[in-house]
Amino acid sequence: MPGAPDDHPTIGAVAAPEVHCATLNLRRRTPRPARHPDAWERRRGAVVALVTSEEPTVLAVQEALPTQTADLTARLGSRWEPVVVGRGARGGGEAVGLFLDRERLDVVERRTWALSRTPSRRGSRSWATAFPRHAVAAVVADRGTGQQFTAIATHLDVASPWARLRGAQLLGRIVRERGLPAVVMADWNCPAGSAPWRALAEAGVVDSWGRASRQVGEAYGTYPHYRAPRVGGRRIDGVLVTEDAVVERVAVNVRRPGGVWPSDHAAVHAVVRWAS
């Protein structure tokens, strides 16, 4: 496997003022034979190994079913605080969310918005989505610097380009109106540079990849689907930041702890600090 050895972190721990942000679509649990590469029972140990070795300050996850969230919460232990909410009207079902490093961050506020015309109404749908899409956020205070920032996890629609664009525009408005430095992490379901990414850039929420001082490893596509990763493939997962962020390092993580893919997606990392 190209890139970092599977037992060595691609990014690893950082110290203040740096903030290590990562996003990983967990791939929802589906019935599979135990040795199938997509079986959650096979993959969950690799996810935990990836997280505990990489030590992100902020981890965003997508496609987390309640049993998967429970597995990670139990296996990661007390260091990472889960802020994970399902897409249903009562917060159940498939979730997106955050795992926040309690050694660095204090949670000041938690918010959830539907990616719809009625964002305050949980479980609402618009723009031809087959099921609800939403964003989960936490305003956090960094004990190392005193800086507050907003961390947002989301997952844009897989089928509707209209919904992806409108969802991105809504996220841009939310970040702009709240006025704090922000990091927005997602499975965008569309490649970097496409219309939703451009809409966010117009709102001042930009792709961390092109702003980084250093790229760690190759520019792999982020959807290898349990196959060999492809250099120059589509980056449909990403970490976006407000323009006051200084981006130190970025990476697409193609590690397979114990020889097992953690997900059909690759994790994406960005190490940032706030210019303010």
C-alpha positions in Angstrom: 0.0 0.0 0.0 1.5 3.4 -1.0 1.8 6.2 1.6 2.4 5.9 5.3 2.9 2.5 6.8 -0.4 1.2 8.2 0.9 1.3 11.8 2.2 4.9 11.5 -0.1 7.9 11.5 -0.4 10.0 8.4 -0.8 13.2 10.5 -0.9 12.3 14.2 -1.2 14.4 17.3 -0.7 18.2 17.1 -0.2 20.9 19.8 -1.9 24.2 20.2 -2.3 26.5 18.3 -2.7 23.8 15.6 -6.1 22.1 15.3 -6.2 18.7 13.6 -9.5 18.3 11.6 -10.5 15.1 9.9 -13.6 13.8 8.2 -14.5 10.1 7.5 -17.7 8.7 6.0 -18.0 5.5 8.1 -20.1 3.7 5.6 -23.4 2.7 7.1 -23.6 -0.8 8.5 -25.3 -3.3 6.2 -25.7 -7.1 6.5 -22.6 -8.7 5.2 -20.7 -12.0 5.7 -18.1 -11.5 8.5 -15.1 -11.4 6.2 -16.6 -9.2 3.6 -14.6 -5.9 3.3 -17.8 -3.9 3.9 -18.8 -5.7 7.1 -18.9 -3.3 10.0 -17.8 -6.0 12.5 -14.6 -6.4 10.4 -14.0 -2.6 9.9 -14.8 -1.1 13.3 -11.5 -2.0 14.8 -9.7 -0.4 11.9 -11.7 2.8 12.4 -10.8 2.9 16.1 -7.2 2.2 15.3 -7.2 5.0 12.7 -8.7 7.5 15.1 -6.6 6.7 18.1 -3.4 6.8 16.2 -4.2 10.0 14.2 -5.5 11.8 17.3 -7.7 14.4 15.6 -8.8 17.4 17.6 -12.1 17.4 15.6 -13.4 14.3 13.8 -16.5 14.5 11.5 -18.3 11.4 10.6 -21.1 10.5 8.2 -23.4 7.5 7.7 -23.2 6.6 11.3 -26.1 4.3 12.4 -26.9 4.3 16.1 -25.1 1.0 16.7 -22.0 2.4 14.9 -22.0 5.5 17.0 -22.4 3.4 20.2 -19.5 1.2 19.1 -17.2 4.1 18.5 -18.2 6.0 21.7 -17.5 2.9 23.7 -14.2 1.9 22.0 -12.7 5.4 21.7 -13.2 5.9 25.5 -13.6 9.2 27.3 -11.2 11.3 25.3 -13.5 12.1 22.4 -16.9 13.6 23.1 -19.6 12.6 20.7 -21.9 15.2 19.2 -23.8 12.9 16.8 -27.4 13.4 15.6 -29.6 11.4 13.3 -31.4 12.8 10.3 -34.9 11.9 11.5 -37.3 14.4 13.1 -36.4 13.1 16.5 -32.7 12.8 15.9 -32.8 9.1 15.1 -31.6 7.1 12.2 -28.5 7.6 10.1 -26.4 10.3 11.6 -23.6 12.8 11.0 -21.7 14.3 13.8 -18.5 15.1 15.6 -16.1 13.5 18.0 -14.3 16.3 19.9 -11.0 15.9 21.8 -11.9 16.7 25.4 -8.2 17.2 26.2 -8.3 20.4 24.0 -11.9 21.5 23.5 -14.8 22.6 25.6 -18.2 22.5 23.9 -20.0 25.8 24.2 -23.0 25.2 22.0 -24.5 22.3 19.9 -26.8 22.9 16.9 -28.5 20.9 14.2 -29.9 22.2 11.0 -31.9 20.5 8.3 -30.5 21.1 4.8 -33.9 22.2 3.6 -36.0 25.3 3.1 -36.9 25.0 6.8 -33.5 24.4 8.5 -34.9 24.7 12.0 -37.3 21.9 11.4 -35.5 18.6 12.0 -36.2 15.9 9.5 -37.5 18.3 6.8 -36.7 17.7 3.1 -36.4 19.9 0.1 -34.9 20.1 -3.4 -35.7 16.5 -4.5 -33.8 14.6 -1.8 -34.9 11.0 -1.2 -34.5 11.4 2.5 -33.5 14.2 5.0 -30.1 15.7 4.9 -28.7 17.8 7.9 -25.7 19.4 9.5 -24.5 19.0 13.1 -22.4 21.7 14.7 -20.6 22.5 17.9 -19.2 25.8 18.9 -16.0 24.9 20.8 -13.5 26.8 22.9 -9.8 25.7 22.5 -8.2 25.5 25.9 -4.8 25.8 24.3 -5.5 29.3 22.8 -8.8 30.5 24.1 -10.1 30.6 20.5 -13.7 29.8 19.8 -14.7 28.3 16.5 -17.5 26.4 14.9 -17.1 22.8 13.8 -19.7 21.5 11.3 -20.2 17.9 10.0 -22.6 17.3 7.1 -23.3 14.9 4.2 -24.7 16.4 0.9 -27.2 14.5 -1.1 -26.0 11.7 -3.4 -28.6 12.0 -6.1 -29.8 15.6 -6.5 -27.3 18.2 -7.8 -29.9 20.9 -6.9 -30.0 19.7 -3.3 -26.2 19.7 -3.1 -26.0 23.3 -4.3 -28.8 24.5 -2.1 -27.4 22.7 0.9 -24.0 24.3 0.3 -25.5 27.7 -0.1 -27.4 27.2 3.2 -24.2 26.2 5.0 -22.4 29.2 3.7 -25.1 31.5 5.0 -25.1 29.7 8.4 -21.3 30.2 8.8 -21.4 33.8 7.6 -24.3 34.7 9.9 -22.6 33.1 13.0 -19.5 35.1 12.4 -17.0 32.7 14.1 -14.0 31.0 12.5 -15.3 27.7 11.2 -14.4 24.3 9.8 -17.0 22.4 7.7 -16.3 18.7 7.1 -18.3 16.5 4.8 -18.8 13.8 2.3 -19.8 16.4 -0.3 -20.9 13.7 -2.9 -19.3 15.9 -5.6 -15.7 16.7 -6.5 -13.6 19.6 -5.3 -14.2 22.6 -7.6 -17.8 21.7 -8.4 -20.7 24.0 -7.9 -21.4 23.3 -4.2 -17.7 23.9 -3.3 -17.7 27.1 -5.4 -20.8 28.3 -3.6 -19.2 27.8 -0.2 -16.1 29.6 -1.4 -18.2 32.6 -2.4 -19.5 32.6 1.2 -15.9 32.6 2.5 -15.7 28.9 3.3 -12.8 27.5 1.2 -11.2 24.2 0.4 -8.3 23.6 2.8 -6.4 21.6 0.2 -5.3 24.4 -2.1 -4.3 26.6 0.9 -2.0 24.2 2.6 1.6 24.8 3.2 2.3 21.1 2.8 0.5 18.1 1.4 1.4 14.8 3.2 1.4 11.9 0.8 -0.3 11.7 -2.6 -3.4 13.4 -3.8 -5.6 10.3 -3.7 -9.2 10.2 -4.6 -11.3 9.8 -1.5 -13.6 7.0 -2.6 -11.4 3.9 -3.2 -14.3 1.6 -2.3 -12.0 -1.1 -0.8 -9.7 -1.0 -3.8 -6.3 0.4 -4.4 -6.5 4.2 -4.1 -6.0 6.3 -7.2 -3.7 9.3 -7.4 -5.5 12.2 -9.0 -8.9 10.6 -8.3 -12.0 12.6 -7.3 -11.8 14.3 -3.9 -15.5 14.1 -2.9 -14.8 14.3 0.9 -13.1 17.4 2.3 -12.3 19.8 5.0 -13.4 23.4 4.3 -12.4 26.4 6.4 -13.2 30.1 6.7 -10.6 32.4 5.2 -9.1 33.3 8.6 -7.6 29.8 8.8 -4.0 29.2 8.1 -3.7 25.6 6.7 -0.4 23.9 7.6 -0.9 20.4 6.3 -3.5 18.3 4.4 -3.7 14.6 3.6 -5.9 11.9 2.2 -5.5 8.9 4.5 -5.2 5.5 2.8 -4.0 3.5 5.8 -5.4 0.0 6.4 -4.8 -0.8 10.1 -4.3 -4.5 10.4 -4.7 -4.8 6.7 -8.4 -3.7 6.9 -10.0 -0.7 5.2 -11.8 1.4 7.8 -14.4 2.4 5.2 -15.2 2.6 1.5 -14.2 6.2 1.8 -10.7 7.5 2.8 -10.4 10.0 5.6 -9.3 13.5 4.8 -7.2 15.6 7.2 -6.3 19.3 7.6 -4.1 20.8 10.2 -5.2 24.5 10.7 -4.6 27.4 13.0 -6.6 30.6 13.3 -4.9 33.7 12.1 -6.8 35.8 14.7 
